[in-house]
Amino acid sequence: MERGLYNITSATTTTLIDKLEARGAINSINISNNNENNLVFVSLYLDDGTNQVYFFKKNLLYPGVVKFLNEGISFNNNALALKLKTEVSDTSHSVNVSVIIK
């Protein structure tokens, strides 16, 4: 998959940008729930290996809904990683989340 594009299909934690990853400035993050029927909880946070600081925690995305961030998302990735945690309220439901980082 291209750099900055992620298709997440399970309830998991995904490292979107790792510490020390050579990368330019981030202008926007687009997170979409591609499920037709399932609700998904998403948490976007910075992680220094010990502590987590959240942009948002357990934000509910309804089917077909997109969360778009384009302000206040810069960070020092020499010390921090950007991670996304996906969860479902009922484990019989699946996750189908796309993330685009520009």
Solvent accessible surface area in square Angstrom, and as a share of the most:
residue,aa,sasa,rsa
1,M,173,0.77
2,E,126,0.56
3,R,148,0.54
4,G,2,0.02
5,L,69,0.34
6,Y,50,0.19
7,N,79,0.40
8,I,11,0.06
9,T,90,0.52
10,S,59,0.38
11,A,63,0.49
12,T,55,0.32
13,T,64,0.37
14,T,29,0.17
15,T,57,0.33
16,L,3,0.01
17,I,2,0.01
18,D,75,0.39
19,K,76,0.32
20,L,132,0.66
21,E,55,0.25
22,A,89,0.69
23,R,56,0.21
24,G,60,0.57
25,A,90,0.70
26,I,17,0.08
27,N,108,0.55
28,S,14,0.09
29,I,1,0.00
30,N,33,0.17
31,I,0,0.00
32,S,14,0.09
33,N,1,0.00
34,N,67,0.34
35,N,15,0.08
36,E,157,0.71
37,N,128,0.65
38,N,23,0.12
39,L,63,0.31
40,V,0,0.00
41,F,53,0.22
42,V,0,0.00
43,S,3,0.02
44,L,0,0.00
45,Y,18,0.07
46,L,24,0.12
47,D,13,0.07
48,D,54,0.28
49,G,64,0.61
50,T,110,0.64
51,N,88,0.45
52,Q,82,0.37
53,V,102,0.59
54,Y,84,0.32
55,F,63,0.26
56,F,26,0.11
57,K,129,0.55
58,K,114,0.48
59,N,46,0.24
60,L,60,0.30
61,L,3,0.02
62,Y,120,0.45
63,P,44,0.28
64,G,58,0.56
65,V,60,0.34
66,V,80,0.46
67,K,55,0.23
68,F,117,0.49
69,L,28,0.14
70,N,86,0.44
71,E,144,0.65
72,G,73,0.71
73,I,7,0.03
74,S,94,0.60
75,F,44,0.18
76,N,86,0.44
77,N,29,0.15
78,N,104,0.53
79,A,50,0.39
80,L,44,0.22
81,A,4,0.03
82,L,1,0.00
83,K,44,0.19
84,L,0,0.00
85,K,81,0.34
86,T,2,0.01
87,E,38,0.17
88,V,23,0.13
89,S,87,0.56
90,D,62,0.32
91,T,133,0.77
92,S,94,0.60
93,H,79,0.35
94,S,64,0.41
95,V,6,0.04
96,N,50,0.26
97,V,0,0.00
98,S,29,0.19
99,V,1,0.00
100,I,59,0.30
101,I,9,0.04
102,K,142,0.60
